[in-house]
Amino acid sequence: MTGIYVVTADTDEAKKVVSMSVDRQVDRAQIIPNFSDTTYTELMDIERNTPGFFVWGVPPGPTNIMNWLYMSNNDCVLVVSNGRYRYAAEVLGRYENVKAADAIWGKDPETGEYREYMFFLSRPHHVDIPVQELEDWLPTEYEPFTRIEDATLQAVRADFGGVAKFLKENIYQRSEKGPSLDVSGIFKHVEDTATSTGVFHAVSVTDSRTRHFEAIIRRRGHPRFRHLLLRAYGRRCAFSKCEVREVLEAALIRPYRGAQTFHVSNGLLLRSDLHTLFDLGQISVDSSNMTVLISKALENSTYRFLKGRSIVVPEREEFRPSPEALDAHRMTWGL
């Protein structure tokens, strides 16, 4: 089963490791001559499949050695720096090798130790995710080399059906190399600001792109609320099953009445156009059978396919939309 390991890069020495062997490939001249002939075939496979060499290492110590011994190929390694997940990669092999560690990173000037307990990585994915955003499943504070405990991973499996699926949805699909509207990084800054303050007041900026992104965030719904709905609905629109994350919004069933309104049972994850129609009372839900109701005005439109369609509901009962709230919405608009 897939394991998760976390390494931190908050010290100057650890940041040097990131720069030298995670953010960029290690020169093969620092690798091949410093390993025995018996590992040559394995190293060639790593170099060919990655391609290149990316590697992390930890110095000796009881905890480091024990975690390193637990580690297996295909486990995930996350690099955390300044309270954010910055890189994610898979383990391709682990070796104890002082000579190679010296060639790649040299000796720690403060401790005099080498990062001799090494593990090779797949090409790292660049990400930028606050650790608090995944606090429902992972810790928010880490030692320099942390193994995520089995009890924690068991909870992840219960929520996602597997650690690999959790990593794919919450880490790898958010790689900076993948498709995203957050091209400039401004969008995430604004959304993080809204999450930390709990409000949607415009931040003091003049860039028109930022103001535009603020409008999108307000439309999407409170970032924390939207995050919970994305998780509850498996990142699918409740009405259309659309899976394009950028157009999925947090729709309130009952109107906003303070922070207590932001409960998953008072929300629906909807595609942006369907969110608008829901707020305008053109679409609602029959709570008796959880199917879509549409207004007469939509019966001859492109939205007629939704009529009578079963909606997506969360697997966890406590996250399912409140029948009382749905009935109130339906009766308000006379559907």
C-alpha distance (Angstrom), angle and dihedral (degrees) to the residues before:
residue distance angle dihedral
M1 . . .
T2 3.80 . .
G3 3.78 115.2 .
I4 3.79 129.2 -161.6
Y5 3.80 125.8 -137.0
V6 3.78 126.1 -176.6
V7 3.80 127.1 -155.5
T8 3.78 123.0 -173.2
A9 3.79 127.9 -137.8
D10 3.78 104.1 -169.1
T11 3.82 99.6 117.2
D12 3.78 124.5 73.8
E13 3.81 90.0 -115.0
A14 3.82 93.2 52.1
K15 3.79 91.6 46.2
K16 3.79 87.4 53.8
V17 3.81 88.8 56.3
V18 3.81 90.3 52.1
S19 3.78 91.5 50.4
M20 3.81 94.8 45.8
S21 3.80 103.5 41.9
V22 3.83 112.7 8.0
D23 3.77 106.1 38.5
R24 3.80 89.6 44.3
Q25 3.79 138.1 18.9
V26 3.76 121.1 -87.5
D27 3.79 114.6 -119.2
R28 3.82 107.0 -103.1
A29 3.82 87.4 -135.2
Q30 3.80 86.8 69.9
I31 3.80 90.8 51.3
I32 3.79 114.7 36.3
P33 3.85 100.5 48.3
N34 3.81 91.3 47.6
F35 3.80 97.4 57.1
S36 3.78 129.0 71.7
D37 3.79 122.5 -103.4
T38 3.82 90.0 -109.2
T39 3.81 90.9 69.2
Y40 3.80 95.7 44.9
T41 3.80 96.0 98.4
E42 3.81 92.2 48.0
L43 3.79 91.7 49.6
M44 3.79 91.7 48.8
D45 3.81 89.6 53.3
I46 3.80 90.8 50.8
E47 3.79 92.8 47.8
R48 3.80 92.9 47.1
N49 3.80 97.0 45.9
T50 3.80 99.5 42.7
P51 3.13 91.7 29.9
G52 3.78 106.7 -123.9
F53 3.79 130.1 1.3
F54 3.80 126.6 -64.1
V55 3.77 117.6 170.9
W56 3.80 146.3 169.7
G57 3.78 127.9 -163.8
V58 3.80 137.7 -170.0
P59 3.81 129.4 -155.4
P60 3.81 121.6 -115.0
G61 3.79 119.9 -79.9
P62 3.84 134.7 125.1
T63 3.80 96.1 -96.4
N64 3.79 95.1 41.9
I65 3.78 93.5 48.7
M66 3.80 93.3 46.3
N67 3.82 92.7 49.8
W68 3.79 90.7 45.1
L69 3.82 90.5 52.4
Y70 3.81 91.2 51.2
M71 3.79 91.3 52.4
S72 3.81 118.5 105.0
N73 3.78 135.8 -175.1
N74 3.82 113.4 -81.3
D75 3.80 92.8 27.3
C76 3.79 113.6 132.2
V77 3.80 124.6 -112.2
L78 3.81 118.6 -160.4
V79 3.79 121.7 -165.9
V80 3.81 114.4 -148.0
S81 3.79 123.2 -165.0
N82 3.81 128.3 170.5
G83 3.78 92.4 -7.7
R84 3.81 96.1 -52.3
Y85 3.78 134.8 100.8
R86 3.81 103.8 -116.6
Y87 3.82 106.6 170.0
A88 3.78 137.9 19.8
A89 3.79 127.6 -169.0
E90 3.79 142.6 152.8
V91 3.79 125.3 -110.1
L92 3.82 112.2 -110.5
G93 3.79 99.5 175.6
R94 3.80 142.7 -24.9
Y95 3.80 129.3 -138.8
E96 3.79 137.6 173.4
N97 3.79 105.1 -133.3
V98 3.80 126.0 150.2
K99 3.79 93.4 -179.5
A100 3.81 94.1 55.7
A101 3.81 91.9 43.3
D102 3.79 89.8 53.8
A103 3.81 91.6 49.3
I104 3.81 93.4 49.3
W105 3.82 104.2 37.8
G106 3.78 108.3 0.5
K107 3.79 124.6 -143.2
D108 3.80 121.6 -35.8
P109 3.82 102.3 -106.5
E110 3.80 93.1 -145.0
T111 3.82 102.8 42.6
G112 3.79 101.0 23.4
E113 3.82 89.2 -132.4
Y114 3.78 130.7 131.7
R115 3.81 126.3 -135.1
E116 3.76 88.6 -121.6
Y117 3.83 97.8 151.6
M118 3.77 95.7 80.3
F119 3.80 134.7 179.2
F120 3.77 126.2 -169.8
L121 3.79 117.8 -135.8
S122 3.76 138.8 -155.1
R123 3.80 114.3 -111.7
P124 3.83 101.5 -62.9
H125 3.79 121.1 -115.1
H126 3.79 112.6 -132.3
V127 3.81 110.3 -132.3
D128 3.79 135.7 164.0
I129 3.80 110.2 -154.7
P130 3.82 125.5 148.6
V131 3.80 110.0 -122.9
Q132 3.82 88.8 -131.0
E133 3.79 89.7 63.0
L134 3.81 90.2 67.9
E135 3.80 96.8 37.2
D136 3.80 91.0 116.9
W137 3.80 87.3 71.9
L138 3.80 111.1 13.6
P139 3.82 134.0 43.7
T140 3.78 119.7 -98.4
E141 3.81 96.3 -144.0
Y142 3.80 126.7 53.7
E143 3.76 142.3 -174.6
P144 3.84 116.6 -128.3
F145 3.82 88.8 -89.2
T146 3.81 116.6 20.6
R147 3.77 131.5 176.7
I148 3.81 112.2 -153.2
E149 3.78 106.1 -124.2
D150 3.80 122.3 -114.8
A151 3.83 92.2 -118.0
T152 3.81 89.9 58.4
L153 3.79 92.4 47.8
Q154 3.79 90.0 49.1
A155 3.80 89.2 59.8
V156 3.81 89.3 48.8
R157 3.81 90.1 52.3
A158 3.79 90.5 49.7
D159 3.81 91.9 54.1
F160 3.80 99.7 39.3
G161 3.79 106.0 21.4
G162 3.79 91.3 -115.9
V163 3.79 144.3 13.3
A164 3.80 91.9 -113.3
K165 3.80 91.2 57.2
F166 3.80 90.9 48.5
L167 3.80 90.7 52.0
K168 3.79 92.8 46.3
E169 3.81 94.5 50.9
N170 3.80 99.3 38.1
I171 3.80 104.0 30.6
Y172 3.79 118.3 13.6
Q173 3.81 97.9 40.7
R174 3.78 87.7 55.2
S175 3.76 94.3 56.0
E176 3.79 113.0 139.4
K177 3.80 86.4 -126.5
G178 3.80 91.6 59.8
P179 3.81 128.6 78.9
S180 3.78 112.8 -68.7
L181 3.77 139.7 149.5
D182 3.79 88.2 -137.1
V183 3.79 93.1 85.9
S184 3.80 96.7 143.8
G185 3.80 99.0 34.8
I186 3.81 90.2 -120.1
F187 3.78 93.3 107.2
K188 3.80 93.7 57.3
H189 3.79 91.5 46.3
V190 3.80 91.3 54.9
E191 3.79 93.7 44.3
D192 3.81 91.9 48.6
T193 3.81 89.3 50.4
A194 3.79 90.6 52.4
T195 3.80 91.3 47.8
S196 3.80 94.3 50.1
T197 3.81 95.3 45.6
G198 3.79 97.7 37.3
V199 3.80 91.0 -137.4
F200 3.76 138.0 91.7
H201 3.78 101.0 -136.1
A202 3.78 111.5 143.5
V203 3.77 112.4 -100.4
S204 3.77 119.4 -126.6
V205 3.77 100.7 -90.4
T206 3.75 135.5 121.3
D207 3.79 101.0 -159.4
S208 3.81 108.2 116.9
R209 3.82 91.3 -145.7
T210 3.79 90.2 58.9
R211 3.79 92.3 50.1
H212 3.78 88.7 49.8
F213 3.81 91.1 50.8
E214 3.81 90.2 49.2
A215 3.79 88.8 57.7
I216 3.81 90.4 50.9
I217 3.81 91.4 50.0
R218 3.80 92.3 50.6
R219 3.78 88.8 49.3
R220 3.80 93.4 48.2
G221 3.78 91.4 53.3
H222 3.79 133.2 -117.1
P223 3.83 106.0 -27.7
R224 3.82 94.5 -127.2
F225 3.82 91.8 47.8
R226 3.80 91.5 47.9
H227 3.80 90.7 48.4
L228 3.81 90.8 54.3
L229 3.80 91.6 48.7
L230 3.80 92.1 48.2
R231 3.78 88.4 54.6
A232 3.82 95.4 43.5
Y233 3.82 94.6 48.9
G234 3.78 96.6 41.5
R235 3.82 89.8 -115.0
R236 3.80 92.4 -66.3
C237 3.79 129.1 123.5
A238 3.81 108.5 -107.5
F239 3.82 91.8 -134.2
S240 3.82 106.9 31.4
K241 3.84 102.2 21.2
C242 3.81 88.4 -129.3
E243 3.83 109.7 167.1
V244 3.82 100.3 -166.2
R245 3.79 100.0 121.7
E246 3.80 95.5 -158.3
V247 3.84 93.7 63.3
L248 3.82 97.7 42.4
E249 3.79 113.9 106.6
A250 3.80 138.0 -172.8
A251 3.80 107.3 -113.7
L252 3.80 119.1 -165.9
I253 3.80 114.6 -139.8
R254 3.80 95.5 -161.7
P255 3.82 114.0 37.8
Y256 3.80 119.7 -97.6
R257 3.81 113.3 -76.4
G258 3.78 102.6 163.6
A259 3.80 133.8 -59.4
Q260 3.81 93.1 -48.7
T261 3.82 87.3 68.3
F262 3.80 89.1 71.6
H263 3.80 95.9 82.3
V264 3.78 118.3 131.5
S265 3.82 90.9 -124.8
N266 3.81 88.4 60.4
G267 3.77 93.1 54.1
L268 3.78 143.8 72.1
L269 3.80 126.4 -160.6
L270 3.80 103.6 -130.6
R271 3.77 139.1 172.5
S272 3.80 109.0 -106.0
D273 3.82 96.7 -106.3
L274 3.80 92.2 46.5
H275 3.79 89.5 48.7
T276 3.80 88.6 57.6
L277 3.80 92.5 48.7
F278 3.81 90.8 47.2
D279 3.82 91.9 51.8
L280 3.82 89.7 48.5
G281 3.81 91.6 51.9
Q282 3.79 94.2 -115.8
I283 3.80 91.2 119.1
S284 3.78 129.4 35.0
V285 3.81 140.7 154.4
D286 3.80 131.7 -104.7
S287 3.81 100.5 -136.2
S288 3.81 93.2 -160.8
N289 3.80 92.2 71.0
M290 3.82 103.0 5.2
T291 3.79 95.5 -117.7
V292 3.79 130.4 141.4
L293 3.79 121.6 -97.3
I294 3.80 120.3 -161.0
S295 3.78 132.0 -167.1
K296 3.78 122.9 -109.5
A297 3.79 88.2 -109.0
L298 3.81 89.6 65.5
E299 3.80 98.6 45.6
N300 3.81 92.7 91.7
S301 3.79 95.3 37.6
T302 3.78 133.8 89.8
Y303 3.81 87.1 -92.6
R304 3.79 94.5 65.7
F305 3.83 89.5 98.2
L306 3.80 88.4 73.3
K307 3.81 94.9 63.7
G308 3.80 110.2 115.4
R309 3.80 92.6 -2.4
S310 3.81 116.6 147.4
I311 3.77 111.7 -116.7
V312 3.80 126.1 -130.6
V313 3.80 109.6 -104.4
P314 3.81 127.6 -170.2
E315 3.78 117.4 -99.5
R316 3.80 91.5 -129.3
E317 3.79 109.3 76.9
E318 3.80 95.0 -143.9
F319 3.80 89.7 59.5
R320 3.80 95.9 51.9
P321 3.81 117.0 110.3
S322 3.79 114.2 -88.2
P323 3.84 111.2 -105.4
E324 3.80 88.9 -147.9
A325 3.80 91.7 54.4
L326 3.81 91.7 46.3
D327 3.81 91.4 49.3
A328 3.80 90.6 50.0
H329 3.80 90.7 51.8
R330 3.80 92.9 47.3
M331 3.81 94.0 48.4
T332 3.80 92.6 45.3
W333 3.79 89.7 60.5
G334 3.80 97.5 34.7
L335 3.82 97.7 -118.6
